[in-house]
Amino acid sequence: MSDNPAFIFDTASVQRNRARGKRLGPDGDFLRVEIADRLQDRLLDINRQFTAPLDLGGDYDRFVGGENSSVTAEITDEPLGIAENSHDLIISNLNMHWVNDLPGLLV
């Protein structure tokens, strides 16, 4: 594994596009709303209460009404820096596929 990952995505452009999509409101987020709803349905099928969820990118909790009171973390090309065993659920709603170094993000 290389120390310098290939930068496939222009991070600044991705962030600009995300910001533009958020400004469009509900009409621009129809896909994230649908996926958040499906994720919520699947989580309800799990026979466990999550007490310390982490929402990577913040695009899950804001669409399900903050029911999980999860902590959000912004996704960048830098490692997340979260403490080991600090969360019992880590979820991302259509955000992690734009990361240049996904394994490096999760280290």
C-alpha positions as CSV (number, residue, x, y, z in Angstrom):
1,M,0.0,0.0,0.0
2,S,1.4,3.4,-0.9
3,D,1.9,6.2,1.5
4,N,0.7,8.7,-1.2
5,P,-2.7,7.6,-2.5
6,A,-3.8,8.6,-6.0
7,F,-6.1,11.6,-5.9
8,I,-8.9,10.5,-8.2
9,F,-11.5,13.1,-7.0
10,D,-11.0,16.9,-6.8
11,T,-12.0,17.4,-3.2
12,A,-12.7,21.1,-3.6
13,S,-15.1,20.3,-6.5
14,V,-16.8,17.6,-4.5
15,Q,-17.4,19.9,-1.6
16,R,-18.7,22.7,-3.9
17,N,-21.1,20.2,-5.5
18,R,-22.3,19.0,-2.0
19,A,-22.9,22.6,-0.9
20,R,-24.8,23.4,-4.0
21,G,-27.0,20.3,-3.5
22,K,-27.7,21.3,0.1
23,R,-28.8,24.8,-1.1
24,L,-31.3,23.2,-3.4
25,G,-33.2,21.9,-0.4
26,P,-35.4,18.8,-0.4
27,D,-35.7,18.8,-4.2
28,G,-31.9,18.3,-4.5
29,D,-31.6,15.7,-1.8
30,F,-34.3,13.3,-2.9
31,L,-31.8,10.4,-3.3
32,R,-30.2,11.0,0.2
33,V,-33.7,11.2,1.7
34,E,-34.6,7.8,0.1
35,I,-31.4,6.1,1.2
36,A,-31.7,7.5,4.7
37,D,-35.2,6.1,4.9
38,R,-34.0,2.7,3.7
39,L,-31.1,2.7,6.2
40,Q,-33.5,3.6,9.0
41,D,-35.8,0.7,8.0
42,R,-32.8,-1.7,8.2
43,L,-31.6,-0.4,11.5
44,L,-35.1,-0.9,13.0
45,D,-34.8,-4.6,12.0
46,I,-31.7,-4.9,14.3
47,N,-32.5,-6.1,17.8
48,R,-30.1,-3.7,19.5
49,Q,-30.2,-0.1,20.7
50,F,-27.2,2.0,19.5
51,T,-26.1,4.4,22.2
52,A,-23.1,6.1,20.5
53,P,-23.7,6.3,16.7
54,L,-21.4,8.2,14.4
55,D,-22.9,9.7,11.2
56,L,-20.1,10.2,8.7
57,G,-21.0,13.2,6.6
58,G,-24.1,14.2,8.6
59,D,-26.5,13.1,5.8
60,Y,-28.3,10.4,7.7
61,D,-29.4,11.9,10.9
62,R,-30.7,15.1,9.3
63,F,-33.0,13.2,7.1
64,V,-34.5,10.9,9.8
65,G,-35.3,13.7,12.2
66,G,-32.3,13.3,14.6
67,E,-33.9,10.3,16.2
68,N,-30.5,8.7,16.8
69,S,-28.9,11.8,18.3
70,S,-25.7,10.7,16.6
71,V,-22.4,12.5,16.5
72,T,-21.5,13.7,13.0
73,A,-18.1,13.8,11.4
74,E,-17.2,15.7,8.3
75,I,-15.6,13.4,5.6
76,T,-12.4,14.7,4.2
77,D,-9.3,13.0,2.7
78,E,-7.7,13.0,6.2
79,P,-8.1,10.2,8.7
80,L,-11.2,10.5,11.0
81,G,-9.2,10.4,14.2
82,I,-12.0,8.8,16.3
83,A,-11.1,6.9,19.4
84,E,-11.2,3.1,19.2
85,N,-14.5,1.6,20.5
86,S,-16.0,5.1,21.0
87,H,-19.0,4.3,18.7
88,D,-21.3,1.3,18.4
89,L,-22.6,2.3,15.0
90,I,-20.9,4.1,12.2
91,I,-23.1,5.0,9.2
92,S,-22.7,7.0,6.1
93,N,-25.4,8.1,3.7
94,L,-23.8,8.3,0.2
95,N,-20.7,10.1,1.3
96,M,-17.8,7.7,1.5
97,H,-17.6,6.8,-2.2
98,W,-16.1,10.3,-2.9
99,V,-13.1,9.8,-0.7
100,N,-9.7,9.4,-2.4
101,D,-8.1,7.2,0.3
102,L,-10.9,5.2,1.9
103,P,-8.7,2.8,3.9
104,G,-6.7,5.9,5.0
105,L,-9.9,7.6,6.2
106,L,-10.8,4.7,8.4
107,V,-7.4,4.2,10.0
